[in-house]
Amino acid sequence: MDLIERRLSELGAVLPSPIAAPPGVAQRLEFVTVAGPLAYLSGHGPADGPRRLARGKVGADLTVEEGRAAARQCALAALASLKREFGELSRVRRWIKVTGYVNCTPGFEQTPAVVNGFSDLVCDLWGDAGRHARSAIGVCALPFAVPVEVEAIVEIA
């Protein structure tokens, strides 16, 4: 078990099955694309394989804390994709950029608090190498009605 997976285990977190399109949905994309020393992660929602773990709008159907938990699930889904791509999470040297999209009600201003669910897990696992530039954007809808979707850029070894 590599260092990052050991830390993940110490936090009591378990990686879900790698994200997959729901039945009947064509998937014409890669969830991780490598270009030189960088890996670009497509948007990951709170998912376990093709199953979505959370649905709804933050500020209406979900509280900020429930949205934050969904963002943490996005991080776990992204980590599952990285593990599938590289075999071990310690291949990720550092996190560069994270963009979080929050499916929320008009006027909702706490998108950073929601996306912290993603960022906090990454920082807990990688320490200073997990600190990243970030945007947290409120949107009126996301695919499959998930409350949060997060994409990222990481440096790999």
N, CA, C and O of each residue as an XYZ file, in Angstrom:
628
protein
N       0.850     -1.178      0.000
C       0.000      0.000      0.000
C       0.896      1.241      0.000
O       1.813      1.337      0.815
N       0.642      2.187     -0.901
C       1.480      3.379     -0.956
C       1.088      4.374      0.149
O       0.063      4.211      0.811
N       1.914      5.393      0.332
C       1.747      6.354      1.419
C       0.380      7.043      1.379
O      -0.269      7.177      2.417
N      -0.059      7.474      0.216
C      -1.339      8.187      0.111
C      -2.488      7.245      0.461
O      -3.419      7.639      1.163
N      -2.432      6.021     -0.018
C      -3.495      5.066      0.306
C      -3.491      4.716      1.796
O      -4.550      4.467      2.372
N      -2.336      4.695      2.415
C      -2.259      4.459      3.860
C      -2.931      5.614      4.600
O      -3.695      5.395      5.540
N      -2.641      6.850      4.170
C      -3.293      8.014      4.796
C      -4.802      7.966      4.593
O      -5.570      8.281      5.502
N      -5.217      7.575      3.405
C      -6.642      7.450      3.101
C      -7.294      6.453      4.058
O      -8.376      6.703      4.590
N      -6.633      5.339      4.265
C      -7.139      4.313      5.176
C      -7.206      4.838      6.609
O      -8.172      4.575      7.325
N      -6.178      5.579      7.026
C      -6.158      6.156      8.372
C      -7.319      7.120      8.592
O      -7.805      7.273      9.712
N      -7.763      7.775      7.504
C      -8.904      8.697      7.592
C     -10.236      7.947      7.540
O     -11.301      8.548      7.676
N     -10.164      6.630      7.343
C     -11.383      5.833      7.271
C     -12.117      5.968      5.949
O     -13.297      5.631      5.855
N     -11.428      6.459      4.926
C     -12.045      6.646      3.609
C     -11.749      5.455      2.714
O     -10.686      4.839      2.802
N     -12.701      5.145      1.857
C     -12.569      4.020      0.934
C     -12.808      4.529     -0.484
O     -13.753      5.277     -0.734
N     -11.949      4.121     -1.398
C     -12.138      4.520     -2.791
C     -13.338      3.789     -3.385
O     -13.489      2.582     -3.195
N     -14.187      4.513     -4.100
C     -15.299      3.856     -4.789
C     -14.787      3.177     -6.056
O     -13.613      3.295     -6.406
N     -15.672      2.475     -6.729
C     -15.331      1.966     -8.057
C     -15.077      3.168     -8.955
O     -15.721      4.203     -8.785
N     -14.150      3.058     -9.912
C     -13.898      4.193    -10.801
C     -15.183      4.643    -11.501
O     -16.021      3.825    -11.879
N     -15.315      5.938    -11.663
C     -16.511      6.526    -12.252
C     -16.770      5.946    -13.641
O     -15.842      5.652    -14.394
N     -18.030      5.791    -13.952
C     -18.447      5.265    -15.253
C     -19.753      5.951    -15.634
O     -20.508      6.397    -14.770
N     -20.002      6.027    -16.904
C     -21.264      6.606    -17.372
C     -22.414      5.691    -16.958
O     -22.261      4.470    -16.933
N     -23.568      6.285    -16.631
C     -24.737      5.457    -16.317
C     -25.146      4.622    -17.532
O     -24.802      4.965    -18.663
N     -25.876      3.532    -17.305
C     -26.330      2.695    -18.422
C     -27.070      3.533    -19.468
O     -27.881      4.400    -19.142
N     -26.761      3.242    -20.731
C     -27.423      3.936    -21.832
C     -26.814      5.273    -22.211
O     -27.288      5.919    -23.145
N     -25.776      5.704    -21.508
C     -25.127      6.983    -21.807
C     -23.786      6.708    -22.480
O     -22.935      6.020    -21.916
N     -23.598      7.243    -23.679
C     -22.338      7.062    -24.404
C     -21.231      7.855    -23.710
O     -21.443      8.993    -23.289
N     -20.081      7.260    -23.596
C     -18.946      7.906    -22.947
C     -17.832      8.057    -23.964
O     -17.139      7.089    -24.280
N     -17.655      9.262    -24.475
C     -16.640      9.514    -25.494
C     -15.566     10.431    -24.935
O     -15.189     11.424    -25.558
N     -15.085     10.090    -23.766
C     -14.079     10.908    -23.105
C     -13.202     10.028    -22.246
O     -13.519      8.867    -21.988
N     -12.111     10.587    -21.813
C     -11.229      9.934    -20.850
C     -11.412     10.655    -19.519
O     -11.562     11.877    -19.496
N     -11.402      9.932    -18.431
C     -11.512     10.578    -17.125
C     -10.172     11.126    -16.658
O     -10.129     12.009    -15.801
N      -9.071     10.611    -17.215
C      -7.735     11.134    -16.949
C      -6.992     11.168    -18.281
O      -6.929     10.162    -18.987
N      -6.432     12.322    -18.622
C      -5.606     12.467    -19.817
C      -4.251     13.007    -19.392
O      -4.168     14.001    -18.671
N      -3.190     12.350    -19.841
C      -1.833     12.741    -19.463
C      -1.192     13.499    -20.610
O      -1.265     13.078    -21.764
N      -0.557     14.630    -20.283
C       0.213     15.429    -21.240
C       1.499     15.850    -20.536
O       1.495     16.752    -19.697
N       2.591     15.192    -20.886
C       3.857     15.486    -20.227
C       3.769     15.140    -18.754
O       3.316     14.052    -18.397
N       4.205     16.069    -17.879
C       4.183     15.777    -16.443
C       2.839     16.091    -15.781
O       2.723     16.025    -14.557
N       1.833     16.428    -16.574
C       0.531     16.795    -16.008
C      -0.546     15.780    -16.374
O      -0.549     15.219    -17.470
N      -1.453     15.560    -15.438
C      -2.642     14.748    -15.695
C      -3.850     15.655    -15.491
O      -3.966     16.349    -14.482
N      -4.743     15.630    -16.473
C      -5.966     16.429    -16.441
C      -7.118     15.495    -16.108
O      -7.347     14.509    -16.809
N      -7.841     15.803    -15.043
C      -8.980     14.986    -14.646
C     -10.253     15.636    -15.154
O     -10.497     16.818    -14.913
N     -11.061     14.860    -15.856
C     -12.386     15.326    -16.260
C     -13.219     15.579    -15.010
O     -12.836     15.189    -13.907
N     -14.350     16.229    -15.191
C     -15.244     16.469    -14.067
C     -15.700     15.167    -13.436
O     -16.159     14.256    -14.125
N     -15.571     15.088    -12.123
C     -16.004     13.931    -11.346
C     -17.103     14.374    -10.390
O     -16.940     15.334     -9.637
N     -18.204     13.672    -10.430
C     -19.279     13.915     -9.476
C     -19.176     12.917     -8.337
O     -18.281     12.071     -8.328
N     -20.085     13.011     -7.377
C     -20.100     12.046     -6.279
C     -20.651     10.722     -6.797
O     -21.864     10.546     -6.907
N     -19.754      9.797     -7.111
C     -20.176      8.571     -7.781
C     -19.402      7.367     -7.282
O     -18.279      7.475     -6.790
N     -20.038      6.222     -7.424
C     -19.416      4.926     -7.191
C     -19.712      4.122     -8.442
O     -20.813      3.594     -8.598
N     -18.730      4.025     -9.342
C     -18.971      3.419    -10.653
C     -20.007      4.242    -11.396
O     -19.847      5.458    -11.497
N     -21.067      3.630    -11.924
C     -22.099      4.380    -12.646
C     -23.183      4.971    -11.721
O     -24.059      5.705    -12.179
N     -23.115      4.645    -10.419
C     -24.151      5.078     -9.475
C     -23.808      6.445     -8.883
O     -22.706      6.637     -8.367
N     -24.732      7.385     -8.952
C     -24.552      8.708     -8.365
C     -24.936      8.644     -6.891
O     -26.005      8.142     -6.546
N     -24.056      9.156     -6.015
C     -24.251      9.046     -4.572
C     -25.031     10.207     -3.977
O     -25.498     10.118     -2.842
N     -25.178     11.283     -4.718
C     -25.940     12.446     -4.244
C     -26.577     13.122     -5.446
O     -26.028     13.120     -6.547
N     -27.750     13.699     -5.208
C     -28.471     14.412     -6.261
C     -29.139     15.626     -5.631
O     -29.463     15.635     -4.444
N     -29.336     16.641     -6.452
C     -30.091     17.803     -5.995
C     -29.292     19.083     -6.000
O     -28.109     19.107     -6.343
N     -29.970     20.148     -5.610
C     -29.418     21.496     -5.590
C     -29.036     21.902     -4.174
O     -29.839     21.781     -3.249
N     -27.805     22.383     -4.007
C     -27.373     22.896     -2.713
C     -28.103     24.221     -2.482
O     -28.162     25.078     -3.364
N     -28.647     24.367     -1.297
C     -29.431     25.563     -0.987
C     -30.921     25.305     -1.090
O     -31.725     26.129     -0.654
N     -31.299     24.168     -1.663
C     -32.718     23.782     -1.758
C     -32.878     22.348     -1.254
O     -33.552     22.111     -0.252
N     -32.258     21.395     -1.952
C     -32.382     19.973     -1.604
C     -31.314     19.519     -0.618
O     -31.520     18.560      0.125
N     -30.173     20.204     -0.609
C     -29.059     19.837      0.258
C     -28.565     21.060      1.022
O     -28.621     22.185      0.525
N     -28.083     20.822      2.236
C     -27.452     21.873      3.026
C     -26.013     22.069      2.536
O     -25.512     21.292      1.724
N     -25.372     23.098      3.034
C     -23.959     23.320      2.708
C     -23.132     22.116      3.147
O     -22.251     21.668      2.413
N     -23.409     21.589      4.341
C     -22.645     20.444      4.842
C     -22.873     19.199      3.982
O     -21.934     18.439      3.743
N     -24.093     18.981      3.518
C     -24.353     17.851      2.624
C     -23.652     18.055      1.282
O     -23.159     17.096      0.688
N     -23.607     19.296      0.805
C     -22.873     19.597     -0.425
C     -21.384     19.362     -0.242
O     -20.712     18.845     -1.134
N     -20.873     19.748      0.927
C     -19.457     19.528      1.244
C     -19.147     18.035      1.243
O     -18.110     17.620      0.723
N     -20.035     17.222      1.820
C     -19.850     15.767      1.827
C     -19.869     15.219      0.397
O     -19.111     14.306      0.070
N     -20.736     15.779     -0.451
C     -20.779     15.358     -1.861
C     -19.472     15.716     -2.565
O     -18.982     14.947     -3.392
N     -18.904     16.881     -2.241
C     -17.625     17.285     -2.835
C     -16.507     16.351     -2.386
O     -15.596     16.060     -3.162
N     -16.565     15.884     -1.157
C     -15.583     14.905     -0.673
C     -15.720     13.618     -1.480
O     -14.717     12.992     -1.823
N     -16.950     13.219     -1.786
C     -17.177     12.035     -2.618
C     -16.615     12.255     -4.025
O     -16.118     11.317     -4.648
N     -16.694     13.494     -4.526
C     -16.077     13.809     -5.825
C     -14.576     13.549     -5.752
O     -13.992     12.997     -6.685
N     -13.952     13.946     -4.643
C     -12.510     13.720     -4.478
C     -12.204     12.229     -4.494
O     -11.252     11.800     -5.145
N     -12.993     11.443     -3.793
C     -12.765      9.999     -3.762
C     -12.935      9.392     -5.154
O     -12.178      8.501     -5.540
N     -13.931      9.873     -5.910
C     -14.126      9.387     -7.283
C     -12.928      9.750     -8.155
O     -12.477      8.940     -8.965
N     -12.412     10.972     -7.988
C     -11.237     11.397     -8.757
C     -10.018     10.549     -8.391
O      -9.242     10.161     -9.264
N      -9.854     10.266     -7.105
C      -8.734      9.437     -6.672
C      -8.848      8.022     -7.244
O      -7.840      7.412     -7.601
N     -10.064      7.505     -7.331
C     -10.257      6.176     -7.929
C      -9.830      6.180     -9.395
O      -9.235      5.214     -9.873
N     -10.134      7.271    -10.110
C      -9.705      7.373    -11.508
C      -8.188      7.458    -11.610
O      -7.591      6.841    -12.493
N      -7.559      8.215    -10.717
C      -6.096      8.320    -10.721
C      -5.453      6.974    -10.402
O      -4.455      6.598    -11.015
N      -6.019      6.258     -9.452
C      -5.476      4.931     -9.107
C      -5.602      3.984    -10.296
O      -4.679      3.224    -10.588
N      -6.741      4.028    -10.979
C      -6.920      3.167    -12.159
C      -5.890      3.529    -13.232
O      -5.336      2.642    -13.881
N      -5.634      4.814    -13.422
C      -4.716      5.268    -14.467
C      -3.257      4.949    -14.144
O      -2.510      4.509    -15.018
N      -2.848      5.169    -12.891
C      -1.428      5.087    -12.542
C      -1.047      3.900    -11.663
O       0.140      3.631    -11.473
N      -2.030      3.189    -11.127
C      -1.721      2.034    -10.287
C      -1.492      2.376     -8.832
O      -1.771      1.561     -7.953
N      -0.993      3.561     -8.565
C      -0.798      4.002     -7.182
C      -0.957      5.513     -7.112
O      -0.552      6.238     -8.021
N      -1.546      5.969     -6.033
C      -1.832      7.405     -5.884
C      -0.571      8.223     -5.615
O      -0.561      9.431     -5.851
N       0.489      7.585     -5.126
C       1.720      8.333     -4.854
C       2.406      8.815     -6.134
O       3.379      9.565     -6.061
N       1.913      8.395     -7.308
C       2.429      8.947     -8.571
C       2.052     10.417     -8.714
O       2.693     11.146     -9.471
N       1.022     10.862     -7.998
C       0.642     12.275     -8.018
C       1.604     13.010     -7.090
O       1.619     12.791     -5.879
N       2.414     13.898     -7.698
C       3.413     14.642     -6.913
C       2.803     15.845     -6.231
O       3.114     16.147     -5.079
N       1.917     16.542     -6.964
C       1.248     17.683     -6.351
C       0.015     18.054     -7.152
O      -0.111     17.727     -8.332
N      -0.886     18.743     -6.478
C      -2.133     19.219     -7.064
C      -1.919     20.651     -7.530
O      -1.439     21.491     -6.767
N      -2.271     20.931     -8.771
C      -2.022     22.235     -9.379
C      -3.266     23.118     -9.333
O      -3.228     24.226     -8.799
N      -4.376     22.619     -9.898
C      -5.585     23.442    -10.066
C      -6.815     22.574     -9.896
O      -6.871     21.449    -10.393
N      -7.793     23.103     -9.193
C      -9.084     22.442     -8.991
C     -10.176     23.430     -9.356
O     -10.139     24.591     -8.948
N     -11.145     22.966    -10.122
C     -12.324     23.776    -10.433
C     -13.547     22.995     -9.987
O     -13.794     21.882    -10.450
N     -14.308     23.595     -9.079
C     -15.510     22.953     -8.563
C     -16.750     23.691     -9.037
O     -16.809     24.921     -9.008
N     -17.728     22.929     -9.468
C     -19.016     23.475     -9.922
C     -20.080     22.999     -8.941
O     -20.210     21.802     -8.687
N     -20.834     23.933     -8.397
C     -21.859     23.605     -7.416
C     -23.231     23.883     -8.025
O     -23.535     25.015     -8.403
N     -24.045     22.853     -8.116
C     -25.423     22.958     -8.588
C     -26.209     23.586     -7.434
O     -26.485     22.925     -6.434
N     -26.568     24.867     -7.579
C     -27.144     25.577     -6.440
C     -28.282     26.510     -6.844
O     -28.526     26.766     -8.023
N     -28.953     26.995     -5.835
C     -30.061     27.923     -6.032
C     -29.518     29.299     -6.412
O     -28.373     29.619     -6.095
N     -30.334     30.121     -7.094
C     -29.907     31.486     -7.409
C     -29.561     32.239     -6.121
O     -30.269     32.142     -5.118
N     -28.481     32.976     -6.170
C     -28.058     33.765     -5.014
C     -27.238     33.002     -3.990
O     -26.785     33.597     -3.012
N     -27.032     31.713     -4.177
C     -26.237     30.918     -3.239
C     -24.787     31.398     -3.298
O     -24.185     31.427     -4.372
N     -24.230     31.771     -2.154
C     -22.890     32.374     -2.122
C     -21.849     31.543     -1.391
O     -20.733     32.014     -1.173
N     -22.183     30.334     -1.014
C     -21.265     29.532     -0.206
C     -20.586     28.413     -1.009
O     -20.234     27.367     -0.464
N     -20.410     28.657     -2.310
C     -19.768     27.631     -3.135
C     -18.368     27.254     -2.626
O     -18.014     26.076     -2.688
N     -17.550     28.206     -2.123
C     -16.240     27.789     -1.611
C     -16.350     26.806     -0.441
O     -15.547     25.879     -0.335
N     -17.335     27.004      0.433
C     -17.517     26.102      1.575
C     -17.874     24.697      1.097
O     -17.449     23.712      1.700
N     -18.645     24.598      0.026
C     -19.002     23.292     -0.522
C     -17.771     22.612     -1.120
O     -17.490     21.455     -0.809
N     -17.044     23.317     -1.967
C     -15.890     22.726     -2.660
C     -14.756     22.417     -1.681
O     -13.853     21.648     -2.010
N     -14.794     23.005     -0.486
C     -13.802     22.653      0.542
C     -13.814     21.164      0.851
O     -12.797     20.619      1.280
N     -14.950     20.492      0.641
C     -15.000     19.051      0.870
C     -13.996     18.308      0.012
O     -13.422     17.311      0.451
N     -13.778     18.780     -1.205
C     -12.777     18.210     -2.119
C     -11.377     18.629     -1.659
O     -10.509     17.786     -1.430
N     -11.177     19.927     -1.530
C      -9.845     20.459     -1.216
C      -9.310     19.959      0.118
O      -8.126     19.641      0.234
N     -10.176     19.888      1.127
C      -9.713     19.448      2.448
C      -9.188     18.016      2.404
O      -8.170     17.717      3.028
N      -9.865     17.125      1.674
C      -9.391     15.745      1.598
C      -8.044     15.678      0.887
O      -7.135     14.979      1.337
N      -7.913     16.400     -0.219
C      -6.652     16.401     -0.961
C      -5.511     16.919     -0.074
O      -4.426     16.337     -0.055
N      -5.755     18.000      0.653
C      -4.717     18.556      1.535
C      -4.413     17.620      2.698
O      -3.259     17.511      3.113
N      -5.425     16.944      3.230
C      -5.190     15.973      4.302
C      -4.299     14.832      3.814
O      -3.480     14.318      4.576
N      -4.452     14.439      2.565
C      -3.692     13.311      2.027
C      -2.292     13.689      1.561
O      -1.341     12.950      1.812
N      -2.147     14.831      0.884
C      -0.869     15.218      0.280
C      -0.129     16.286      1.069
O       1.006     16.612      0.724
N      -0.721     16.839      2.105
C      -0.061     17.915      2.846
C       0.147     19.126      1.957
O      -0.748     19.489      1.194
N       1.305     19.756      2.038
C       1.572     20.959      1.243
C       1.481     20.695     -0.256
O       1.119     21.597     -1.012
N       1.797     19.493     -0.697
C       1.706     19.165     -2.119
C       0.250     19.087     -2.579
O      -0.014     19.029     -3.780
N      -0.682     19.085     -1.652
C      -2.101     19.088     -1.993
C      -2.684     20.477     -2.153
O      -3.774     20.637     -2.702
N      -1.957     21.494     -1.670
C      -2.454     22.878     -1.792
C      -2.477     23.254     -3.272
O      -1.519     22.997     -4.002
N      -3.574     23.862     -3.705
C      -3.779     24.095     -5.129
C      -4.510     25.409     -5.368
O      -5.173     25.941     -4.478
N      -4.375     25.916     -6.580
C      -5.212     27.038     -7.010
C      -6.610     26.466     -7.211
O      -6.761     25.289     -7.539
N      -7.656     27.314     -7.012
C      -9.000     26.754     -7.077
C     -10.035     27.807     -7.443
O      -9.907     28.983     -7.103
N     -11.063     27.348     -8.147
C     -12.263     28.135     -8.403
C     -13.448     27.328     -7.895
O     -13.449     26.100     -7.980
N     -14.461     28.017     -7.366
C     -15.689     27.373     -6.885
C     -16.856     28.145     -7.490
O     -17.160     29.260     -7.067
N     -17.498     27.550     -8.473
C     -18.469     28.253     -9.313
C     -19.869     27.691     -9.086
O     -20.062     26.475     -9.076
N     -20.832     28.572     -8.906
C     -22.220     28.160     -8.791
C     -22.853     28.060    -10.175
O     -22.679     28.951    -11.006
N     -23.589     26.974    -10.422
C     -24.245     26.750    -11.713
C     -25.704     26.357    -11.473
O     -26.077     25.948    -10.374
N     -26.520     26.488    -12.522
C     -27.946     26.188    -12.372
C     -28.268     24.715    -12.562
O     -29.355     24.282    -12.180
N     -27.367     23.930    -13.134
C     -27.610     22.496    -13.322
C     -26.292     21.795    -13.609
O     -25.350     22.394    -14.127
N     -26.245     20.506    -13.261
C     -25.104     19.651    -13.578
C     -25.636     18.323    -14.117
O     -26.785     17.969    -13.854
N     -24.816     17.585    -14.869
C     -25.266     16.309    -15.421
C     -25.793     15.362    -14.332
O     -25.228     15.270    -13.242
N     -26.868     14.675    -14.652
C     -27.472     13.681    -13.773
C     -27.917     14.266    -12.437
O     -28.093     13.536    -11.461
N     -28.099     15.597    -12.395
C     -28.588     16.325    -11.215
C     -27.672     16.193     -9.995
O     -28.132     16.330     -8.862
N     -26.371     15.927    -10.218
C     -25.462     15.861     -9.072
C     -25.294     17.256     -8.487
O     -25.410     18.244     -9.212
N     -25.022     17.354     -7.182
C     -24.883     18.670     -6.560
C     -23.522     19.326     -6.787
O     -23.398     20.546     -6.683
N     -22.505     18.526     -7.094
C     -21.147     19.043     -7.253
C     -20.432     18.236     -8.326
O     -20.623     17.026     -8.446
N     -19.605     18.928     -9.106
C     -18.699     18.269    -10.038
C     -17.370     18.992     -9.940
O     -17.331     20.222     -9.896
N     -16.273     18.233     -9.904
C     -14.952     18.835     -9.732
C     -13.998     18.261    -10.770
O     -13.969     17.054    -11.009
N     -13.207     19.164    -11.391
C     -12.146     18.761    -12.301
C     -10.829     19.264    -11.730
O     -10.815     20.184    -10.911
N      -9.716     18.659    -12.162
C      -8.424     19.030    -11.578
C      -7.285     18.800    -12.558
O      -7.408     18.089    -13.554
N      -6.171     19.439    -12.222
C      -4.896     19.227    -12.907
C      -3.885     18.865    -11.827
O      -3.763     19.563    -10.820
N      -3.155     17.761    -12.046
C      -2.146     17.323    -11.095
C      -0.817     17.115    -11.810
O      -0.778     16.844    -13.010
N       0.267     17.245    -11.057
C       1.593     16.913    -11.577
C       1.883     15.472    -11.174
O       1.627     15.064    -10.041
N       2.423     14.709    -12.126
C       2.693     13.299    -11.864
C       4.172     12.991    -11.975
O       4.928     13.711    -12.628
N       4.569     11.914    -11.329
C       5.966     11.450    -11.373
C       6.083     10.387    -12.442
O       7.169      9.849    -12.661
